[in-house]
Amino acid sequence: MVVVFKHFFYKNYVGLSLWPFIIVKETHHKSDPVLINHERIHLRQQGELFIVFFYLIYLTEWVLRTLLYLNSYRAYQNISFEREAYANERNFDYLEQRKRFAFLDYLFR
């Protein structure tokens, strides 16, 4: 389910997945197929990690990478979940062919 909530976002961020919802900043983002596919990849990741483990790993990885890079945005870009989603957001068949725990392939890249 895609919902619009414009006051939820920081700076240039326009979409977010909080299982089972995709939250977007503006109504027109609901029809952006690349953004929606990116967020659907996150929903799949969240589901296979029973939601809570996704957020624990996501936060841990972000903190560790922030310390490594000394840059929170660069840390965000290098989180394995984000790497997988960005690498495959334009492949609209990706979720049908995606293997379970595929984000692990992006963990040490």
C-alpha angles and dihedrals in degrees: 000000000000118000132180119229111157098182093060099075136090119220113309098355112120106172141039137175118220105169121282094011136069108209119199131187100228135023093244090060089068088072096047103110095194093051093046092048090049091053093044088057087056091050089054090049091049092049095052091049094048090249098266094064090050091057093043092051092042093052094043092049092047092051093047093046091046089056090046097048099026086222122097096202093051087048090053091050091053100049106120092234091054093045091055093046095047093045092053106028093106093049101088091186093053097101091054092054100032117120120225115272091011089155087076088072087064098046099094102025 
